[in-house]
Amino acid sequence: MQQQTPNDPYALALSALAATLSDERRAQRFLDLTGIETGELRARAADPGLLTALIAFLEAHEPDLLAVCEDIGVKAEQLVAVRRQIEGGA
């Protein structure tokens, strides 16, 4: 079931983070590839660098990108644009 998400780029990125972490396999891959510990993840959840790294991680594996986008109710292009917006404003 798709959710309605706000247009704020940080809110969308946080929604993508939550959706990523809700899938055990995807979450473990993200943690393994980034080297981020769960405690650090909690402390940095709103960090623009972490959020852009998360979206880049999703972009690198299209099935995960599409699954997360479906979970949060946005198109893949929108999530990629969010990464660019956050990078531009960081």
Secondary structure as UniProt FT lines:
FT   HELIX           9..21
FT   HELIX           24..34
FT   HELIX           38..43
FT   TURN            44..46
FT   HELIX           48..59
FT   HELIX           62..72
FT   HELIX           76..89
//
